C-alpha cells in the first residue's frame, strides 16, 4: 500500500480508539455527550433560520449553445412554458 494510505488508516483507528476511551470515562462521556447535543441543537436552530435556497443554481449543467435544457426532469426539473421549435 501507499505510505499515505497507511498513515491515514492508522490515524483513523487511533482517533476511533481515542473517542472510545474518552466515551467510557464517566466525566468524558458526559462532556462528549454535552458537546454533541449542544452542537446539534445549535445546528438545528441555525438550519431553521437559514435560507439555503440561495446555494442552489437551477441552471447547473446547461450549456451556452442551448443544447442542454434543465426542463421537465422529474421530480426536480424546471417547467418550460412555451414550445420547443428546434
N, CA, C and O atoms as a Maestro MAE file, in Angstrom:
{
 s_m_m2io_version
 :::
 2.0.0
}

f_m_ct {
 s_m_title
 :::
 protein
 m_atom[344] {
  # First column is atom index #
  i_m_mmod_type
  r_m_x_coord
  r_m_y_coord
  r_m_z_coord
  i_m_residue_number
  s_m_chain_name
  s_m_pdb_residue_name
  s_m_pdb_atom_name
  i_m_atomic_number
  :::
  1 25 0.834 -1.186 0.000 1 A "UNK " " N  " 7
  2 3 0.000 0.000 0.000 1 A "UNK " " CA " 6
  3 2 0.878 1.247 0.000 1 A "UNK " " C  " 6
  4 15 2.051 1.226 0.372 1 A "UNK " " O  " 8
  5 25 0.266 2.298 -0.423 2 A "UNK " " N  " 7
  6 3 0.958 3.570 -0.420 2 A "UNK " " CA " 6
  7 2 1.188 4.021 1.023 2 A "UNK " " C  " 6
  8 15 0.406 3.700 1.918 2 A "UNK " " O  " 8
  9 25 2.261 4.761 1.233 3 A "UNK " " N  " 7
  10 3 2.612 5.204 2.579 3 A "UNK " " CA " 6
  11 2 1.509 6.074 3.187 3 A "UNK " " C  " 6
  12 15 1.196 5.933 4.368 3 A "UNK " " O  " 8
  13 25 0.923 6.965 2.397 4 A "UNK " " N  " 7
  14 3 -0.081 7.885 2.925 4 A "UNK " " CA " 6
  15 2 -1.384 7.180 3.265 4 A "UNK " " C  " 6
  16 15 -2.098 7.600 4.175 4 A "UNK " " O  " 8
  17 25 -1.694 6.130 2.554 5 A "UNK " " N  " 7
  18 3 -2.888 5.351 2.885 5 A "UNK " " CA " 6
  19 2 -2.707 4.671 4.235 5 A "UNK " " C  " 6
  20 15 -3.631 4.637 5.048 5 A "UNK " " O  " 8
  21 25 -1.517 4.132 4.471 6 A "UNK " " N  " 7
  22 3 -1.236 3.513 5.770 6 A "UNK " " CA " 6
  23 2 -1.319 4.540 6.889 6 A "UNK " " C  " 6
  24 15 -1.866 4.258 7.955 6 A "UNK " " O  " 8
  25 25 -0.779 5.723 6.651 7 A "UNK " " N  " 7
  26 3 -0.824 6.779 7.671 7 A "UNK " " CA " 6
  27 2 -2.271 7.183 7.949 7 A "UNK " " C  " 6
  28 15 -2.650 7.374 9.105 7 A "UNK " " O  " 8
  29 25 -3.073 7.312 6.908 8 A "UNK " " N  " 7
  30 3 -4.477 7.681 7.076 8 A "UNK " " CA " 6
  31 2 -5.231 6.617 7.863 8 A "UNK " " C  " 6
  32 15 -5.982 6.940 8.784 8 A "UNK " " O  " 8
  33 25 -5.035 5.358 7.509 9 A "UNK " " N  " 7
  34 3 -5.731 4.269 8.200 9 A "UNK " " CA " 6
  35 2 -5.316 4.217 9.659 9 A "UNK " " C  " 6
  36 15 -6.158 4.045 10.540 9 A "UNK " " O  " 8
  37 25 -4.020 4.364 9.922 10 A "UNK " " N  " 7
  38 3 -3.534 4.338 11.300 10 A "UNK " " CA " 6
  39 2 -4.102 5.508 12.100 10 A "UNK " " C  " 6
  40 15 -4.540 5.320 13.235 10 A "UNK " " O  " 8
  41 25 -4.101 6.704 11.530 11 A "UNK " " N  " 7
  42 3 -4.633 7.857 12.259 11 A "UNK " " CA " 6
  43 2 -6.141 7.735 12.475 11 A "UNK " " C  " 6
  44 15 -6.658 8.184 13.497 11 A "UNK " " O  " 8
  45 25 -6.843 7.134 11.524 12 A "UNK " " N  " 7
  46 3 -8.278 6.915 11.683 12 A "UNK " " CA " 6
  47 2 -8.551 5.992 12.868 12 A "UNK " " C  " 6
  48 15 -9.403 6.288 13.706 12 A "UNK " " O  " 8
  49 25 -7.831 4.879 12.937 13 A "UNK " " N  " 7
  50 3 -8.055 3.944 14.035 13 A "UNK " " CA " 6
  51 2 -7.615 4.520 15.376 13 A "UNK " " C  " 6
  52 15 -8.230 4.226 16.401 13 A "UNK " " O  " 8
  53 25 -6.579 5.321 15.385 14 A "UNK " " N  " 7
  54 3 -6.159 5.958 16.634 14 A "UNK " " CA " 6
  55 2 -7.227 6.938 17.109 14 A "UNK " " C  " 6
  56 15 -7.515 7.004 18.304 14 A "UNK " " O  " 8
  57 25 -7.817 7.699 16.192 15 A "UNK " " N  " 7
  58 3 -8.865 8.638 16.603 15 A "UNK " " CA " 6
  59 2 -10.111 7.911 17.096 15 A "UNK " " C  " 6
  60 15 -10.751 8.365 18.045 15 A "UNK " " O  " 8
  61 25 -10.465 6.790 16.470 16 A "UNK " " N  " 7
  62 3 -11.603 5.994 16.943 16 A "UNK " " CA " 6
  63 2 -11.311 5.435 18.331 16 A "UNK " " C  " 6
  64 15 -12.173 5.455 19.209 16 A "UNK " " O  " 8
  65 25 -10.103 4.943 18.523 17 A "UNK " " N  " 7
  66 3 -9.714 4.423 19.835 17 A "UNK " " CA " 6
  67 2 -9.784 5.521 20.887 17 A "UNK " " C  " 6
  68 15 -10.259 5.280 21.997 17 A "UNK " " O  " 8
  69 25 -9.322 6.716 20.560 18 A "UNK " " N  " 7
  70 3 -9.378 7.837 21.490 18 A "UNK " " CA " 6
  71 2 -10.824 8.166 21.867 18 A "UNK " " C  " 6
  72 15 -11.125 8.379 23.041 18 A "UNK " " O  " 8
  73 25 -11.715 8.206 20.878 19 A "UNK " " N  " 7
  74 3 -13.115 8.503 21.174 19 A "UNK " " CA " 6
  75 2 -13.756 7.426 22.037 19 A "UNK " " C  " 6
  76 15 -14.563 7.732 22.915 19 A "UNK " " O  " 8
  77 25 -13.403 6.175 21.796 20 A "UNK " " N  " 7
  78 3 -13.948 5.088 22.619 20 A "UNK " " CA " 6
  79 2 -13.460 5.215 24.048 20 A "UNK " " C  " 6
  80 15 -14.238 5.041 24.986 20 A "UNK " " O  " 8
  81 25 -12.181 5.516 24.228 21 A "UNK " " N  " 7
  82 3 -11.632 5.658 25.583 21 A "UNK " " CA " 6
  83 2 -12.272 6.849 26.289 21 A "UNK " " C  " 6
  84 15 -12.660 6.741 27.452 21 A "UNK " " O  " 8
  85 25 -12.385 7.976 25.603 22 A "UNK " " N  " 7
  86 3 -12.984 9.167 26.218 22 A "UNK " " CA " 6
  87 2 -14.446 8.914 26.556 22 A "UNK " " C  " 6
  88 15 -14.936 9.383 27.584 22 A "UNK " " O  " 8
  89 25 -15.141 8.179 25.704 23 A "UNK " " N  " 7
  90 3 -16.558 7.920 25.950 23 A "UNK " " CA " 6
  91 2 -16.764 7.039 27.177 23 A "UNK " " C  " 6
  92 15 -17.759 7.185 27.887 23 A "UNK " " O  " 8
  93 25 -15.836 6.133 27.429 24 A "UNK " " N  " 7
  94 3 -16.018 5.215 28.549 24 A "UNK " " CA " 6
  95 2 -15.520 5.777 29.874 24 A "UNK " " C  " 6
  96 15 -15.750 5.164 30.917 24 A "UNK " " O  " 8
  97 25 -14.857 6.903 29.866 25 A "UNK " " N  " 7
  98 3 -14.525 7.584 31.114 25 A "UNK " " CA " 6
  99 2 -15.769 8.372 31.515 25 A "UNK " " C  " 6
  100 15 -16.278 9.143 30.702 25 A "UNK " " O  " 8
  101 25 -16.278 8.210 32.741 26 A "UNK " " N  " 7
  102 3 -17.557 8.841 33.103 26 A "UNK " " CA " 6
  103 2 -17.605 10.345 32.858 26 A "UNK " " C  " 6
  104 15 -18.583 10.846 32.303 26 A "UNK " " O  " 8
  105 25 -16.574 11.065 33.259 27 A "UNK " " N  " 7
  106 3 -16.581 12.515 33.037 27 A "UNK " " CA " 6
  107 2 -16.475 12.826 31.552 27 A "UNK " " C  " 6
  108 15 -17.086 13.777 31.065 27 A "UNK " " O  " 8
  109 25 -15.707 12.032 30.840 28 A "UNK " " N  " 7
  110 3 -15.549 12.247 29.406 28 A "UNK " " CA " 6
  111 2 -16.826 11.953 28.653 28 A "UNK " " C  " 6
  112 15 -17.148 12.636 27.681 28 A "UNK " " O  " 8
  113 25 -17.564 10.934 29.096 29 A "UNK " " N  " 7
  114 3 -18.819 10.588 28.431 29 A "UNK " " CA " 6
  115 2 -19.816 11.733 28.535 29 A "UNK " " C  " 6
  116 15 -20.467 12.094 27.555 29 A "UNK " " O  " 8
  117 25 -19.928 12.304 29.742 30 A "UNK " " N  " 7
  118 3 -20.879 13.398 29.927 30 A "UNK " " CA " 6
  119 2 -20.482 14.622 29.117 30 A "UNK " " C  " 6
  120 15 -21.331 15.258 28.492 30 A "UNK " " O  " 8
  121 25 -19.200 14.953 29.125 31 A "UNK " " N  " 7
  122 3 -18.774 16.137 28.379 31 A "UNK " " CA " 6
  123 2 -18.898 15.914 26.881 31 A "UNK " " C  " 6
  124 15 -19.262 16.831 26.145 31 A "UNK " " O  " 8
  125 25 -18.597 14.694 26.418 32 A "UNK " " N  " 7
  126 3 -18.712 14.400 24.993 32 A "UNK " " CA " 6
  127 2 -20.170 14.450 24.554 32 A "UNK " " C  " 6
  128 15 -20.480 14.993 23.493 32 A "UNK " " O  " 8
  129 25 -21.066 13.888 25.362 33 A "UNK " " N  " 7
  130 3 -22.488 13.945 25.022 33 A "UNK " " CA " 6
  131 2 -23.002 15.382 25.054 33 A "UNK " " C  " 6
  132 15 -23.821 15.772 24.223 33 A "UNK " " O  " 8
  133 25 -22.523 16.157 26.007 34 A "UNK " " N  " 7
  134 3 -22.958 17.546 26.112 34 A "UNK " " CA " 6
  135 2 -22.493 18.343 24.890 34 A "UNK " " C  " 6
  136 15 -23.241 19.168 24.364 34 A "UNK " " O  " 8
  137 25 -21.269 18.099 24.443 35 A "UNK " " N  " 7
  138 3 -20.750 18.793 23.258 35 A "UNK " " CA " 6
  139 2 -21.565 18.414 22.038 35 A "UNK " " C  " 6
  140 15 -21.944 19.279 21.249 35 A "UNK " " O  " 8
  141 25 -21.837 17.128 21.876 36 A "UNK " " N  " 7
  142 3 -22.575 16.665 20.702 36 A "UNK " " CA " 6
  143 2 -23.998 17.211 20.714 36 A "UNK " " C  " 6
  144 15 -24.476 17.703 19.692 36 A "UNK " " O  " 8
  145 25 -24.678 17.134 21.852 37 A "UNK " " N  " 7
  146 3 -26.069 17.585 21.935 37 A "UNK " " CA " 6
  147 2 -26.158 19.098 21.790 37 A "UNK " " C  " 6
  148 15 -27.033 19.593 21.079 37 A "UNK " " O  " 8
  149 25 -25.273 19.845 22.446 38 A "UNK " " N  " 7
  150 3 -25.301 21.301 22.324 38 A "UNK " " CA " 6
  151 2 -25.048 21.723 20.886 38 A "UNK " " C  " 6
  152 15 -25.723 22.606 20.358 38 A "UNK " " O  " 8
  153 25 -24.081 21.090 20.268 39 A "UNK " " N  " 7
  154 3 -23.769 21.429 18.887 39 A "UNK " " CA " 6
  155 2 -24.933 21.067 17.971 39 A "UNK " " C  " 6
  156 15 -25.224 21.802 17.027 39 A "UNK " " O  " 8
  157 25 -25.595 19.956 18.234 40 A "UNK " " N  " 7
  158 3 -26.729 19.545 17.418 40 A "UNK " " CA " 6
  159 2 -27.888 20.523 17.564 40 A "UNK " " C  " 6
  160 15 -28.524 20.885 16.575 40 A "UNK " " O  " 8
  161 25 -28.163 20.949 18.787 41 A "UNK " " N  " 7
  162 3 -29.228 21.933 18.998 41 A "UNK " " CA " 6
  163 2 -28.924 23.236 18.264 41 A "UNK " " C  " 6
  164 15 -29.806 23.837 17.651 41 A "UNK " " O  " 8
  165 25 -27.673 23.661 18.335 42 A "UNK " " N  " 7
  166 3 -27.279 24.893 17.654 42 A "UNK " " CA " 6
  167 2 -27.408 24.752 16.139 42 A "UNK " " C  " 6
  168 15 -27.851 25.680 15.463 42 A "UNK " " O  " 8
  169 25 -27.027 23.603 15.612 43 A "UNK " " N  " 7
  170 3 -27.135 23.383 14.172 43 A "UNK " " CA " 6
  171 2 -28.592 23.365 13.726 43 A "UNK " " C  " 6
  172 15 -28.923 23.891 12.664 43 A "UNK " " O  " 8
  173 25 -29.460 22.764 14.530 44 A "UNK " " N  " 7
  174 3 -30.883 22.721 14.176 44 A "UNK " " CA " 6
  175 2 -31.474 24.125 14.183 44 A "UNK " " C  " 6
  176 15 -32.249 24.475 13.293 44 A "UNK " " O  " 8
  177 25 -31.115 24.931 15.180 45 A "UNK " " N  " 7
  178 3 -31.614 26.306 15.228 45 A "UNK " " CA " 6
  179 2 -31.121 27.106 14.029 45 A "UNK " " C  " 6
  180 15 -31.885 27.859 13.426 45 A "UNK " " O  " 8
  181 25 -29.850 26.946 13.683 46 A "UNK " " N  " 7
  182 3 -29.307 27.676 12.536 46 A "UNK " " CA " 6
  183 2 -29.933 27.196 11.239 46 A "UNK " " C  " 6
  184 15 -30.153 27.997 10.330 46 A "UNK " " O  " 8
  185 25 -30.219 25.922 11.135 47 A "UNK " " N  " 7
  186 3 -30.820 25.383 9.914 47 A "UNK " " CA " 6
  187 2 -32.231 25.917 9.724 47 A "UNK " " C  " 6
  188 15 -32.643 26.213 8.603 47 A "UNK " " O  " 8
  189 25 -32.971 26.041 10.822 48 A "UNK " " N  " 7
  190 3 -34.333 26.557 10.716 48 A "UNK " " CA " 6
  191 2 -34.348 28.016 10.254 48 A "UNK " " C  " 6
  192 15 -35.273 28.437 9.560 48 A "UNK " " O  " 8
  193 25 -33.336 28.780 10.633 49 A "UNK " " N  " 7
  194 3 -33.291 30.192 10.267 49 A "UNK " " CA " 6
  195 2 -32.598 30.443 8.935 49 A "UNK " " C  " 6
  196 15 -32.764 31.513 8.349 49 A "UNK " " O  " 8
  197 25 -31.838 29.492 8.454 50 A "UNK " " N  " 7
  198 3 -31.036 29.705 7.252 50 A "UNK " " CA " 6
  199 2 -31.892 29.649 5.990 50 A "UNK " " C  " 6
  200 15 -32.842 28.872 5.893 50 A "UNK " " O  " 8
  201 25 -31.534 30.478 5.046 51 A "UNK " " N  " 7
  202 3 -32.170 30.445 3.735 51 A "UNK " " CA " 6
  203 2 -31.210 29.711 2.800 51 A "UNK " " C  " 6
  204 15 -30.331 30.325 2.195 51 A "UNK " " O  " 8
  205 25 -31.383 28.417 2.688 52 A "UNK " " N  " 7
  206 3 -30.437 27.608 1.925 52 A "UNK " " CA " 6
  207 2 -30.757 27.581 0.442 52 A "UNK " " C  " 6
  208 15 -30.004 26.994 -0.335 52 A "UNK " " O  " 8
  209 25 -31.854 28.200 0.028 53 A "UNK " " N  " 7
  210 3 -32.174 28.209 -1.398 53 A "UNK " " CA " 6
  211 2 -31.217 29.089 -2.186 53 A "UNK " " C  " 6
  212 15 -31.140 28.967 -3.408 53 A "UNK " " O  " 8
  213 25 -30.497 29.958 -1.525 54 A "UNK " " N  " 7
  214 3 -29.516 30.790 -2.209 54 A "UNK " " CA " 6
  215 2 -28.318 30.009 -2.714 54 A "UNK " " C  " 6
  216 15 -27.581 30.497 -3.570 54 A "UNK " " O  " 8
  217 25 -28.109 28.804 -2.200 55 A "UNK " " N  " 7
  218 3 -26.986 27.979 -2.621 55 A "UNK " " CA " 6
  219 2 -27.314 27.120 -3.837 55 A "UNK " " C  " 6
  220 15 -26.448 26.402 -4.336 55 A "UNK " " O  " 8
  221 25 -28.546 27.183 -4.316 56 A "UNK " " N  " 7
  222 3 -28.974 26.339 -5.426 56 A "UNK " " CA " 6
  223 2 -28.910 27.134 -6.722 56 A "UNK " " C  " 6
  224 15 -29.444 28.241 -6.804 56 A "UNK " " O  " 8
  225 25 -28.264 26.577 -7.723 57 A "UNK " " N  " 7
  226 3 -28.236 27.169 -9.057 57 A "UNK " " CA " 6
  227 2 -29.010 26.247 -9.984 57 A "UNK " " C  " 6
  228 15 -28.505 25.182 -10.340 57 A "UNK " " O  " 8
  229 25 -30.222 26.622 -10.387 58 A "UNK " " N  " 7
  230 3 -31.035 25.718 -11.207 58 A "UNK " " CA " 6
  231 2 -30.515 25.546 -12.622 58 A "UNK " " C  " 6
  232 15 -30.989 24.673 -13.349 58 A "UNK " " O  " 8
  233 25 -29.554 26.357 -13.026 59 A "UNK " " N  " 7
  234 3 -29.035 26.260 -14.388 59 A "UNK " " CA " 6
  235 2 -27.701 25.518 -14.464 59 A "UNK " " C  " 6
  236 15 -27.011 25.611 -15.479 59 A "UNK " " O  " 8
  237 25 -27.331 24.799 -13.436 60 A "UNK " " N  " 7
  238 3 -26.112 23.996 -13.485 60 A "UNK " " CA " 6
  239 2 -26.299 22.909 -14.530 60 A "UNK " " C  " 6
  240 15 -27.306 22.202 -14.538 60 A "UNK " " O  " 8
  241 25 -25.331 22.789 -15.398 61 A "UNK " " N  " 7
  242 3 -25.390 21.767 -16.430 61 A "UNK " " CA " 6
  243 2 -25.951 22.246 -17.743 61 A "UNK " " C  " 6
  244 15 -25.977 21.490 -18.714 61 A "UNK " " O  " 8
  245 25 -26.402 23.489 -17.798 62 A "UNK " " N  " 7
  246 3 -26.906 23.995 -19.069 62 A "UNK " " CA " 6
  247 2 -25.753 24.609 -19.844 62 A "UNK " " C  " 6
  248 15 -24.850 25.211 -19.264 62 A "UNK " " O  " 8
  249 25 -25.792 24.451 -21.148 63 A "UNK " " N  " 7
  250 3 -24.719 24.961 -21.995 63 A "UNK " " CA " 6
  251 2 -25.125 26.288 -22.617 63 A "UNK " " C  " 6
  252 15 -26.311 26.593 -22.742 63 A "UNK " " O  " 8
  253 25 -24.130 27.067 -23.005 64 A "UNK " " N  " 7
  254 3 -24.401 28.369 -23.592 64 A "UNK " " CA " 6
  255 2 -25.037 28.246 -24.977 64 A "UNK " " C  " 6
  256 15 -25.789 29.126 -25.396 64 A "UNK " " O  " 8
  257 25 -24.737 27.157 -25.685 65 A "UNK " " N  " 7
  258 3 -25.272 27.000 -27.033 65 A "UNK " " CA " 6
  259 2 -26.720 26.529 -27.044 65 A "UNK " " C  " 6
  260 15 -27.322 26.455 -28.115 65 A "UNK " " O  " 8
  261 25 -27.291 26.215 -25.909 66 A "UNK " " N  " 7
  262 3 -28.708 25.913 -25.826 66 A "UNK " " CA " 6
  263 2 -29.094 24.476 -26.091 66 A "UNK " " C  " 6
  264 15 -30.282 24.183 -26.220 66 A "UNK " " O  " 8
  265 25 -28.148 23.578 -26.175 67 A "UNK " " N  " 7
  266 3 -28.479 22.179 -26.446 67 A "UNK " " CA " 6
  267 2 -28.823 21.388 -25.181 67 A "UNK " " C  " 6
  268 15 -29.272 20.245 -25.264 67 A "UNK " " O  " 8
  269 25 -28.618 21.984 -24.043 68 A "UNK " " N  " 7
  270 3 -28.925 21.307 -22.785 68 A "UNK " " CA " 6
  271 2 -30.002 22.120 -22.074 68 A "UNK " " C  " 6
  272 15 -29.817 23.309 -21.816 68 A "UNK " " O  " 8
  273 25 -31.109 21.492 -21.761 69 A "UNK " " N  " 7
  274 3 -32.232 22.176 -21.119 69 A "UNK " " CA " 6
  275 2 -32.513 21.540 -19.767 69 A "UNK " " C  " 6
  276 15 -32.619 20.317 -19.682 69 A "UNK " " O  " 8
  277 25 -32.637 22.328 -18.717 70 A "UNK " " N  " 7
  278 3 -32.891 21.768 -17.393 70 A "UNK " " CA " 6
  279 2 -34.367 21.498 -17.150 70 A "UNK " " C  " 6
  280 15 -34.794 21.376 -16.002 70 A "UNK " " O  " 8
  281 25 -35.132 21.406 -18.197 71 A "UNK " " N  " 7
  282 3 -36.581 21.361 -18.128 71 A "UNK " " CA " 6
  283 2 -37.189 20.159 -17.469 71 A "UNK " " C  " 6
  284 15 -36.649 19.650 -16.486 71 A "UNK " " O  " 8
  285 25 -38.311 19.690 -17.992 72 A "UNK " " N  " 7
  286 3 -39.131 18.722 -17.279 72 A "UNK " " CA " 6
  287 2 -38.408 17.417 -16.985 72 A "UNK " " C  " 6
  288 15 -38.524 16.441 -17.726 72 A "UNK " " O  " 8
  289 25 -37.683 17.418 -15.924 73 A "UNK " " N  " 7
  290 3 -36.982 16.230 -15.443 73 A "UNK " " CA " 6
  291 2 -37.554 15.944 -14.062 73 A "UNK " " C  " 6
  292 15 -37.274 16.675 -13.112 73 A "UNK " " O  " 8
  293 25 -38.324 14.924 -13.947 74 A "UNK " " N  " 7
  294 3 -38.944 14.625 -12.660 74 A "UNK " " CA " 6
  295 2 -37.904 14.132 -11.682 74 A "UNK " " C  " 6
  296 15 -36.966 13.450 -12.095 74 A "UNK " " O  " 8
  297 25 -38.022 14.435 -10.449 75 A "UNK " " N  " 7
  298 3 -39.035 15.231 -9.768 75 A "UNK " " CA " 6
  299 2 -38.627 16.680 -9.575 75 A "UNK " " C  " 6
  300 15 -39.433 17.467 -9.079 75 A "UNK " " O  " 8
  301 25 -37.395 17.077 -9.949 76 A "UNK " " N  " 7
  302 3 -36.916 18.403 -9.568 76 A "UNK " " CA " 6
  303 2 -36.620 19.305 -10.756 76 A "UNK " " C  " 6
  304 15 -35.799 20.213 -10.626 76 A "UNK " " O  " 8
  305 25 -37.243 19.103 -11.894 77 A "UNK " " N  " 7
  306 3 -36.929 19.882 -13.080 77 A "UNK " " CA " 6
  307 2 -37.608 21.238 -13.100 77 A "UNK " " C  " 6
  308 15 -38.491 21.531 -12.294 77 A "UNK " " O  " 8
  309 25 -37.171 22.052 -14.040 78 A "UNK " " N  " 7
  310 3 -37.752 23.369 -14.247 78 A "UNK " " CA " 6
  311 2 -38.837 23.224 -15.304 78 A "UNK " " C  " 6
  312 15 -38.637 22.519 -16.293 78 A "UNK " " O  " 8
  313 25 -39.965 23.868 -15.120 79 A "UNK " " N  " 7
  314 3 -41.057 23.781 -16.082 79 A "UNK " " CA " 6
  315 2 -40.809 24.805 -17.179 79 A "UNK " " C  " 6
  316 15 -40.544 25.974 -16.902 79 A "UNK " " O  " 8
  317 25 -40.898 24.357 -18.425 80 A "UNK " " N  " 7
  318 3 -40.700 25.243 -19.567 80 A "UNK " " CA " 6
  319 2 -42.065 25.660 -20.105 80 A "UNK " " C  " 6
  320 15 -42.888 24.820 -20.470 80 A "UNK " " O  " 8
  321 25 -42.288 26.973 -20.146 81 A "UNK " " N  " 7
  322 3 -43.533 27.488 -20.687 81 A "UNK " " CA " 6
  323 2 -43.277 27.849 -22.145 81 A "UNK " " C  " 6
  324 15 -42.409 28.672 -22.436 81 A "UNK " " O  " 8
  325 25 -44.012 27.250 -23.048 82 A "UNK " " N  " 7
  326 3 -43.843 27.535 -24.465 82 A "UNK " " CA " 6
  327 2 -43.461 26.292 -25.239 82 A "UNK " " C  " 6
  328 15 -43.352 25.194 -24.692 82 A "UNK " " O  " 8
  329 25 -43.260 26.502 -26.545 83 A "UNK " " N  " 7
  330 3 -42.987 25.385 -27.437 83 A "UNK " " CA " 6
  331 2 -41.493 25.242 -27.688 83 A "UNK " " C  " 6
  332 15 -40.730 26.201 -27.573 83 A "UNK " " O  " 8
  333 25 -41.099 24.039 -28.029 84 A "UNK " " N  " 7
  334 3 -39.728 23.763 -28.417 84 A "UNK " " CA " 6
  335 2 -39.694 23.766 -29.935 84 A "UNK " " C  " 6
  336 15 -40.200 22.830 -30.554 84 A "UNK " " O  " 8
  337 25 -39.115 24.782 -30.555 85 A "UNK " " N  " 7
  338 3 -39.195 24.944 -32.004 85 A "UNK " " CA " 6
  339 2 -37.952 24.461 -32.733 85 A "UNK " " C  " 6
  340 15 -37.859 24.628 -33.949 85 A "UNK " " O  " 8
  341 25 -37.012 23.879 -32.042 86 A "UNK " " N  " 7
  342 3 -35.792 23.411 -32.706 86 A "UNK " " CA " 6
  343 2 -36.021 22.117 -33.419 86 A "UNK " " C  " 6
  344 15 -35.100 21.578 -34.032 86 A "UNK " " O  " 8
  :::
 }
 m_bond[343] {
  # First column is bond index #
  i_m_from
  i_m_to
  i_m_order
  :::
  1 1 2 1
  2 2 3 1
  3 3 4 2
  4 3 5 1
  5 5 6 1
  6 6 7 1
  7 7 8 2
  8 7 9 1
  9 9 10 1
  10 10 11 1
  11 11 12 2
  12 11 13 1
  13 13 14 1
  14 14 15 1
  15 15 16 2
  16 15 17 1
  17 17 18 1
  18 18 19 1
  19 19 20 2
  20 19 21 1
  21 21 22 1
  22 22 23 1
  23 23 24 2
  24 23 25 1
  25 25 26 1
  26 26 27 1
  27 27 28 2
  28 27 29 1
  29 29 30 1
  30 30 31 1
  31 31 32 2
  32 31 33 1
  33 33 34 1
  34 34 35 1
  35 35 36 2
  36 35 37 1
  37 37 38 1
  38 38 39 1
  39 39 40 2
  40 39 41 1
  41 41 42 1
  42 42 43 1
  43 43 44 2
  44 43 45 1
  45 45 46 1
  46 46 47 1
  47 47 48 2
  48 47 49 1
  49 49 50 1
  50 50 51 1
  51 51 52 2
  52 51 53 1
  53 53 54 1
  54 54 55 1
  55 55 56 2
  56 55 57 1
  57 57 58 1
  58 58 59 1
  59 59 60 2
  60 59 61 1
  61 61 62 1
  62 62 63 1
  63 63 64 2
  64 63 65 1
  65 65 66 1
  66 66 67 1
  67 67 68 2
  68 67 69 1
  69 69 70 1
  70 70 71 1
  71 71 72 2
  72 71 73 1
  73 73 74 1
  74 74 75 1
  75 75 76 2
  76 75 77 1
  77 77 78 1
  78 78 79 1
  79 79 80 2
  80 79 81 1
  81 81 82 1
  82 82 83 1
  83 83 84 2
  84 83 85 1
  85 85 86 1
  86 86 87 1
  87 87 88 2
  88 87 89 1
  89 89 90 1
  90 90 91 1
  91 91 92 2
  92 91 93 1
  93 93 94 1
  94 94 95 1
  95 95 96 2
  96 95 97 1
  97 97 98 1
  98 98 99 1
  99 99 100 2
  100 99 101 1
  101 101 102 1
  102 102 103 1
  103 103 104 2
  104 103 105 1
  105 105 106 1
  106 106 107 1
  107 107 108 2
  108 107 109 1
  109 109 110 1
  110 110 111 1
  111 111 112 2
  112 111 113 1
  113 113 114 1
  114 114 115 1
  115 115 116 2
  116 115 117 1
  117 117 118 1
  118 118 119 1
  119 119 120 2
  120 119 121 1
  121 121 122 1
  122 122 123 1
  123 123 124 2
  124 123 125 1
  125 125 126 1
  126 126 127 1
  127 127 128 2
  128 127 129 1
  129 129 130 1
  130 130 131 1
  131 131 132 2
  132 131 133 1
  133 133 134 1
  134 134 135 1
  135 135 136 2
  136 135 137 1
  137 137 138 1
  138 138 139 1
  139 139 140 2
  140 139 141 1
  141 141 142 1
  142 142 143 1
  143 143 144 2
  144 143 145 1
  145 145 146 1
  146 146 147 1
  147 147 148 2
  148 147 149 1
  149 149 150 1
  150 150 151 1
  151 151 152 2
  152 151 153 1
  153 153 154 1
  154 154 155 1
  155 155 156 2
  156 155 157 1
  157 157 158 1
  158 158 159 1
  159 159 160 2
  160 159 161 1
  161 161 162 1
  162 162 163 1
  163 163 164 2
  164 163 165 1
  165 165 166 1
  166 166 167 1
  167 167 168 2
  168 167 169 1
  169 169 170 1
  170 170 171 1
  171 171 172 2
  172 171 173 1
  173 173 174 1
  174 174 175 1
  175 175 176 2
  176 175 177 1
  177 177 178 1
  178 178 179 1
  179 179 180 2
  180 179 181 1
  181 181 182 1
  182 182 183 1
  183 183 184 2
  184 183 185 1
  185 185 186 1
  186 186 187 1
  187 187 188 2
  188 187 189 1
  189 189 190 1
  190 190 191 1
  191 191 192 2
  192 191 193 1
  193 193 194 1
  194 194 195 1
  195 195 196 2
  196 195 197 1
  197 197 198 1
  198 198 199 1
  199 199 200 2
  200 199 201 1
  201 201 202 1
  202 202 203 1
  203 203 204 2
  204 203 205 1
  205 205 206 1
  206 206 207 1
  207 207 208 2
  208 207 209 1
  209 209 210 1
  210 210 211 1
  211 211 212 2
  212 211 213 1
  213 213 214 1
  214 214 215 1
  215 215 216 2
  216 215 217 1
  217 217 218 1
  218 218 219 1
  219 219 220 2
  220 219 221 1
  221 221 222 1
  222 222 223 1
  223 223 224 2
  224 223 225 1
  225 225 226 1
  226 226 227 1
  227 227 228 2
  228 227 229 1
  229 229 230 1
  230 230 231 1
  231 231 232 2
  232 231 233 1
  233 233 234 1
  234 234 235 1
  235 235 236 2
  236 235 237 1
  237 237 238 1
  238 238 239 1
  239 239 240 2
  240 239 241 1
  241 241 242 1
  242 242 243 1
  243 243 244 2
  244 243 245 1
  245 245 246 1
  246 246 247 1
  247 247 248 2
  248 247 249 1
  249 249 250 1
  250 250 251 1
  251 251 252 2
  252 251 253 1
  253 253 254 1
  254 254 255 1
  255 255 256 2
  256 255 257 1
  257 257 258 1
  258 258 259 1
  259 259 260 2
  260 259 261 1
  261 261 262 1
  262 262 263 1
  263 263 264 2
  264 263 265 1
  265 265 266 1
  266 266 267 1
  267 267 268 2
  268 267 269 1
  269 269 270 1
  270 270 271 1
  271 271 272 2
  272 271 273 1
  273 273 274 1
  274 274 275 1
  275 275 276 2
  276 275 277 1
  277 277 278 1
  278 278 279 1
  279 279 280 2
  280 279 281 1
  281 281 282 1
  282 282 283 1
  283 283 284 2
  284 283 285 1
  285 285 286 1
  286 286 287 1
  287 287 288 2
  288 287 289 1
  289 289 290 1
  290 290 291 1
  291 291 292 2
  292 291 293 1
  293 293 294 1
  294 294 295 1
  295 295 296 2
  296 295 297 1
  297 297 298 1
  298 298 299 1
  299 299 300 2
  300 299 301 1
  301 301 302 1
  302 302 303 1
  303 303 304 2
  304 303 305 1
  305 305 306 1
  306 306 307 1
  307 307 308 2
  308 307 309 1
  309 309 310 1
  310 310 311 1
  311 311 312 2
  312 311 313 1
  313 313 314 1
  314 314 315 1
  315 315 316 2
  316 315 317 1
  317 317 318 1
  318 318 319 1
  319 319 320 2
  320 319 321 1
  321 321 322 1
  322 322 323 1
  323 323 324 2
  324 323 325 1
  325 325 326 1
  326 326 327 1
  327 327 328 2
  328 327 329 1
  329 329 330 1
  330 330 331 1
  331 331 332 2
  332 331 333 1
  333 333 334 1
  334 334 335 1
  335 335 336 2
  336 335 337 1
  337 337 338 1
  338 338 339 1
  339 339 340 2
  340 339 341 1
  341 341 342 1
  342 342 343 1
  343 343 344 2
  :::
 }
}
